[in-house]
Each structure stands twice: as C-alpha cells, then as structure tokens.
Amino acid sequence: MSSPKDRIGVGIIGCGKISQAYFDGAKTFEVLKILACADLNEATAQAKAEENGCEAMNIAGLLANPAIQLVINLTIPAAHAAVSRDILKAGKHAYCEKPLTVQLEDAQDLLVLAKSKGLLIGCAPDTFFGAGIQTCREIVDSGEVGTITSGTAFMLCAGPESWHPNPGFYYLLGGGPVFDMAPYYLTALVNLIGPIKRVCAMTTKAHESRIASSPEREGEVLPVEVNTHASGTLEFHSGAIITAVFSFDVHAAEHSPIQLYGTQGSIKVPDPNTFGGPVERLIAKDEAREWKEVELTRPYSENTRSIGVADMARAILNKRPHRASGALACHVLEVMHAFDQSSESGRTIEIESQPGRPAALPAGLAQGKLD
Ligand SMILES: NC(=O)c1ccc[n+]([C@@H]2O[C@H](COP(=O)([O-])OP(=O)(O)OC[C@H]3O[C@@H](n4cnc5c(N)ncnc54)[C@H](O)[C@@H]3O)[C@@H](O)[C@H]2O)c1
C-alpha cells in the first residue's frame, strides 16, 4: 500500500463520454487518487462522482482545493486552452485530453505559463505507453529492421456521428480527422522515429453538413467547419518520409494503421488508438520473407487511459521528465496545423518545434508501475 506522500491528489474537469476511461484507468495506478470532479453541467459531475466514489464540486471549488495537485482537463477541444490556463493559474499541474489546444499560440503560451510556475503540463494520447507501440519501439531501437526510411499512416473512417452522444464538436474548429485522430498516429510516429521536420499536404471535405445518427442526436444537422480529408507527406529529422492520410470521408478501406519500412525489413505497427497488438515484422534476410507476429514484450496491452497522467504524477514525485509531455503535444499540434497551411498555400511547411523522443518504458515493468 502506498503512503499519502507517494500519491498525487487529482481532480477531473469535464465529465463526458471519455471521463469513465480515466476513472477506470486510474485504478491501476496507486500514485493517482481521484478526489473530485466538476463539469459545466453540475448534474453530469454529480452522476460521475456518485458512480466513482469521489466528490462533485463546482469548477472554482475544485481549483481552490488544496488537496488537489493535478487536474485532468477532459472538456471539449474549444475549451482546452482556457481550462488548462485556469488549472495552471490555480497552481496545479495540468493534463489535457488531445488536442492540447486548438490554436498553436495558446499551446505555446501554456508551456511558458507552466514553466514559469514550476508546474508540469501533459497531454493525451497516452496509447504510445501501450504494449503494442512499446514493442515496436524496441524493434526500431534494436536495429533489427535497419534504419527506417519510409512508411505509411492511415486513419480512414466515416466520422463519429453514428456513435457519439454529442458529435457536433468533431466538425467544428479543433475537430476533424486531423485534430481528433492524427494525435494518436503522429505521437506514435514521433515516439518511434523522432520529431517531424516538414509537412506537405492537401486537404478537402466531402460534405458541408452531416446528419447525426447516434441515438442521442438522431437526425440533427451538424455543420462542417473543418476539412474532413487530409493527405500529406511528412519528412522526419531522421530522414524518414511517411505518407499520412486522415479522413472522416471513407466508408470502407483496407490499409493497416501504420507500417514502417527499414533498410533491413518492415514493421506493421498496431492501431495507435489502442494499447495492444498485433505487431508484425518481416526481416528481409529471412528465407521465408513472411510477416511474423511478434510477442508483445511490454505490459499494458489493455485500455489503460490515464497511464500518461500516472507517469506525470511519478515525474512530479521523482523529479524526472514525463513522457506524454506538453512539448510533445505542442509539436504534434504544429504538425496538424501544417496540413491545412500547406494545402492553402501550396507550399511545404517547416516545423519549428523539435522535441526529443519520450524515454522508452523499461523492460520487465510490473502492472501499475512506470519506473
Ligand atoms: N469520446 C471519446 O471516445 C474520446 C476518446 C479520446 C479522447 N477524447 C477527447 O476527450 C475530450 C472530451 O471528449 P468527450 O467525448 O468526453 O466529450 P463530451 O462532449 O462527451 O464531454 C465533454 C464534457 O466537458 C464539459 N465541458 C465543456 N466545456 C467545459 C468547460 N469550459 N468547463 C467545464 N466543463 C466543460 C461538457 O459539459 C461535457 O460534459 C475531447 O478533447 C476529445 O477529443 C474523446
């Protein structure tokens, strides 16, 4: 059993669809103690608090609570910047769902604010901590497939309006397939092969409005403010070139999520919106020249959302860098903006930020441990 000094008191702001995954995931990590939750809609916060055995508070009360050291921001993208700013200004560490903010300048300001206050800022996704991507990281770092020179990333679907109870925000500024789904793919790629140097892309949309079919919003017309199909080429500082397509305009397709091509072989990376496998690898010198499924060498193959928060909590206690960092999310945000910027200008966009790769998780970790 951990003592209170090995634990970080946590509050959650935003008690919508994704919040239960955080309440559930946090149970894996003794370092996290969720004390309270809040939402613009007080009844929503009350219901989540009752379901999860914590206190429902109003937002100001949660931010003023001295027992809470870290606040998780699970509001909608348009609210991320203001809510994270309030969290930091209240003197608490902030961890936000993706995207870090909508506007890049707001994200950069948050990093400066956090640093000036000696606080950490972190951001989802944390799926790259999972057994699937960490096993791929071990393969890449071992050199078994040589140097990664190219690859593909495909996220092709028909959009969230058939299943999400509140799908409107996915088609407003801060939504769309790039801002909603590319964080998983880009974060996984930066974790595997390092930061991105240049982006060249074209973007478009198939519809000016969409019709919700989820039971909660059946028939509601959703205006489409953002592009819903983006096709780009990413050049990494390592020299690798990745073809990336993110779309809410595709009803059926058969590409695998991420493939990496190295000088000695290839890797099929699993869906970066999940924690598990399968991971497949083909080594060019093997006589059979077949894809072979690889045993996952790391823990966390189940849905463990909140592992990025737990890692940040351990980073606070152990005074070490956290992996799902604001700097990494800010880089991903700059790359996401570059898709539309490149399409509109007809130019290749240079990316200014250049974070390092997050440290790989150590081998042989027990469930619930990060160090
Ligand atoms: N739903 C998913 O499957 C999923 C998966 C991964 C990540 N996310 C991300 O999680 C975030 C939330 O998504 P969701 O699906 O839970 O949305 P949601 O609409 O279901 O919930 C958002 C909640 O935030 C509250 N809220 C909005 N503005 C607020 C503010 N200023 N202060 C306090 N509360 C506020 C709303 O009242 C609502 O209860 C988004 O950034 C989304 O990209 C969602």
The ligand as an SDF file (V2000), in Angstrom:
LIG
                    3D

 44 48  0  0  0  0  0  0  0  0999 V2000
  -15.2210   10.1910  -26.6760 N   0  0  0  0  0  0  0  0  0  0  0  0
  -14.1170    9.5620  -26.9900 C   0  0  0  0  0  0  0  0  0  0  0  0
  -14.1210    8.3900  -27.4060 O   0  0  0  0  0  0  0  0  0  0  0  0
  -12.7880   10.2510  -26.8360 C   0  0  0  0  0  0  0  0  0  0  0  0
  -11.6440    9.4630  -26.9500 C   0  0  0  0  0  0  0  0  0  0  0  0
  -10.4230   10.0410  -26.7480 C   0  0  0  0  0  0  0  0  0  0  0  0
  -10.3190   11.3800  -26.4840 C   0  0  0  0  0  0  0  0  0  0  0  0
  -11.4360   12.1720  -26.4100 N   0  0  0  0  0  0  0  0  0  0  0  0
  -11.2400   13.5930  -26.1460 C   0  0  0  0  0  0  0  0  0  0  0  0
  -11.7400   13.8760  -24.8500 O   0  0  0  0  0  0  0  0  0  0  0  0
  -12.2890   15.2180  -24.8160 C   0  0  0  0  0  0  0  0  0  0  0  0
  -13.7250   15.1340  -24.3510 C   0  0  0  0  0  0  0  0  0  0  0  0
  -14.4200   14.2920  -25.2440 O   0  0  0  0  0  0  0  0  0  0  0  0
  -15.8030   13.6040  -24.8140 P   0  0  0  0  0  0  0  0  0  0  0  0
  -16.0810   12.6380  -25.8950 O   0  0  0  0  0  0  0  0  0  0  0  0
  -15.7560   13.1500  -23.4070 O   0  0  0  0  0  0  0  0  0  0  0  0
  -16.7700   14.8840  -24.9670 O   0  0  0  0  0  0  0  0  0  0  0  0
  -18.2070   15.1060  -24.2850 P   0  0  0  0  0  0  0  0  0  0  0  0
  -18.8840   16.1720  -25.0710 O   0  0  0  0  0  0  0  0  0  0  0  0
  -18.8860   13.7930  -24.0800 O   0  0  0  0  0  0  0  0  0  0  0  0
  -17.8270   15.6680  -22.8150 O   0  0  0  0  0  0  0  0  0  0  0  0
  -17.2310   16.9250  -22.5910 C   0  0  0  0  0  0  0  0  0  0  0  0
  -17.6920   17.4240  -21.2320 C   0  0  0  0  0  0  0  0  0  0  0  0
  -16.9870   18.6510  -20.9510 O   0  0  0  0  0  0  0  0  0  0  0  0
  -17.9190   19.5750  -20.3730 C   0  0  0  0  0  0  0  0  0  0  0  0
  -17.3970   20.9150  -20.6420 N   0  0  0  0  0  0  0  0  0  0  0  0
  -17.3240   21.5670  -21.8310 C   0  0  0  0  0  0  0  0  0  0  0  0
  -16.7520   22.7750  -21.6680 N   0  0  0  0  0  0  0  0  0  0  0  0
  -16.4440   22.8790  -20.3580 C   0  0  0  0  0  0  0  0  0  0  0  0
  -15.8160   23.8860  -19.5740 C   0  0  0  0  0  0  0  0  0  0  0  0
  -15.4040   25.0410  -20.1070 N   0  0  0  0  0  0  0  0  0  0  0  0
  -15.6530   23.6520  -18.2420 N   0  0  0  0  0  0  0  0  0  0  0  0
  -16.0740   22.5020  -17.6850 C   0  0  0  0  0  0  0  0  0  0  0  0
  -16.6890   21.5050  -18.3820 N   0  0  0  0  0  0  0  0  0  0  0  0
  -16.8560   21.6980  -19.6990 C   0  0  0  0  0  0  0  0  0  0  0  0
  -19.2320   19.2760  -21.0540 C   0  0  0  0  0  0  0  0  0  0  0  0
  -20.3260   19.7490  -20.2700 O   0  0  0  0  0  0  0  0  0  0  0  0
  -19.1870   17.7570  -21.1700 C   0  0  0  0  0  0  0  0  0  0  0  0
  -19.7590   17.1160  -20.0530 O   0  0  0  0  0  0  0  0  0  0  0  0
  -12.1120   15.7730  -26.2280 C   0  0  0  0  0  0  0  0  0  0  0  0
  -10.9340   16.5400  -26.2810 O   0  0  0  0  0  0  0  0  0  0  0  0
  -11.9600   14.5290  -27.0940 C   0  0  0  0  0  0  0  0  0  0  0  0
  -11.1560   14.7750  -28.2380 O   0  0  0  0  0  0  0  0  0  0  0  0
  -12.6700   11.6200  -26.5570 C   0  0  0  0  0  0  0  0  0  0  0  0
  1  2  1  0
  2  3  2  0
  2  4  1  0
  4  5  1  0
  4 44  2  0
  5  6  2  0
  6  7  1  0
  7  8  2  0
  8  9  1  0
  8 44  1  0
  9 10  1  0
  9 42  1  0
 10 11  1  0
 11 12  1  0
 11 40  1  0
 12 13  1  0
 13 14  1  0
 14 15  2  0
 14 16  1  0
 14 17  1  0
 17 18  1  0
 18 19  2  0
 18 20  1  0
 18 21  1  0
 21 22  1  0
 22 23  1  0
 23 24  1  0
 23 38  1  0
 24 25  1  0
 25 26  1  0
 25 36  1  0
 26 27  1  0
 26 35  1  0
 27 28  2  0
 28 29  1  0
 29 30  1  0
 29 35  2  0
 30 31  1  0
 30 32  2  0
 32 33  1  0
 33 34  2  0
 34 35  1  0
 36 37  1  0
 36 38  1  0
 38 39  1  0
 40 41  1  0
 40 42  1  0
 42 43  1  0
M  CHG  2   8   1  16  -1
M  END
$$$$
